């Protein structure tokens, strides 16, 4: 049997997955990301980790057909990584460097949000979906678009940057991207927390949220589930922004399926139900039956997408 | 030399183009669209028109390698036309019916907005662009998305329905689609005329626009070019809606190029310059250099796209 590796390189940990060449995950583990000296140890650390894992299975490099990696930064169409601030990387040929550390093995590199989208489309909530948009609700709002089963990168590597759809012209605070009023400022984990802080100042009502120093997304969703009126309104506002955003995406690219992932999605069906309500209100009639589902692969989505990329090429 | 036909079927006229199989337009002409009896004569009318044209050139059906048509309605992935109200058609296999009228010739069918986008991408402003979004500003706002040189249809046939991106929650009038606040209600020919009517009531200023019964888009752009302050504001508002809409599209699908077509685009560079100004304000930084250009094929775009579809397949 032949194997392949799918590797998700994050700023703190590197998640490694060993798959059969038919895409079945056999083993997964993590190693710390060493970002010192411009992240130069990352390649040898990955090589060492893979080789020692293969060794424990009485396997060697010759049993490995390829290694796919995803990185927290932009990847150009030719595979060049265009800076990963969190890893200490500048503009580098990460695939070539990893290949060199692993005896010339075939590699593939892509952006982490795109890898997660591809992973979910292939083996997660998408279950082989032909067209899908993944929206990742974490500290920010990320996204990835899959068409004909493949990642769409965009002419400027910005396809699926749905967190930066302009949403509110009246916003006074700046988004991380430098603009004001992006979707991400309302519909991310930090966005709902920011809206909560604002609301607790402007709204005089009593609320269980006042019992917390700085309520985060999980606390807000938990208090909403318990019935707190202010928390319920915050969740409804959040759902409206996302439902409308998905309707916007549908009017542009019309996917059969939306998959909602990221830390905020762990609050469960309350997230997709709220989004669904507003999606159906704002969507163009033809697209109103597009499905909206929670991601199923969690933190493994990236390694699935990365291995699919190298196996599928 | 072999030939192919590209045919744009509209509610009033059918535009026919005879091309070489390398895509050079040799002749074009029009016939009226007969919509009586559920548009059943359309196929034989097209066949008669093509055969008599071939005859005048001492050519026959055997010189024709295929016929591509576009229609003013939704086309499903298998080529079934899902109603064309303007033609009197219900759900029909238009390609098969045309093929039958032309001795079994190869046919291809697509939606008219998508055909125009493909035509512009191939031989118009796109000039072979790999990724492009065409926005057609007519009575409504249509659109088409081209990726990897091909039309993206969408899971529900609604890809590129950018006129129905939700834009304004406070709108009180309904869009043709049944929703309220769609882009099309502000940024189409009828949209800018509607805004003008509103403004002339709410805004007490003198304006040359008051000299017209019901100023249409052309009058508004003409008066703006002459410096009328109210007309200039209307054009600026129109440009803002479209610039922001293009920024939204970029954050979803990130094309290298936008092509602006349709009747309103005939007002010239004032249209693209206004859109550009707001696009650069609202676009995510990575995509800010996407080009915005006027369509160059005019009413021929559809026939170019239609013939490319049948030649490219």
Interface residues (C-beta under 8 A of the other chain):
Chain A: X74 X130 X131 X145 X147 X152 X153 X154 X155 X156 X157 X158 X159 X160 X161 X162 X164 X165 X166 X177 X178 X179 X244 X247 X248 X249 X250 X251 X252 X253 X254 X255 X256 X257 X282 X284 X285 X286 X287 X289 X290
Chain B: X74 X130 X131 X145 X147 X152 X153 X154 X155 X156 X157 X158 X159 X160 X161 X162 X164 X165 X166 X177 X178 X179 X244 X247 X248 X249 X250 X251 X252 X253 X254 X255 X256 X257 X282 X284 X285 X286 X287 X289 X290
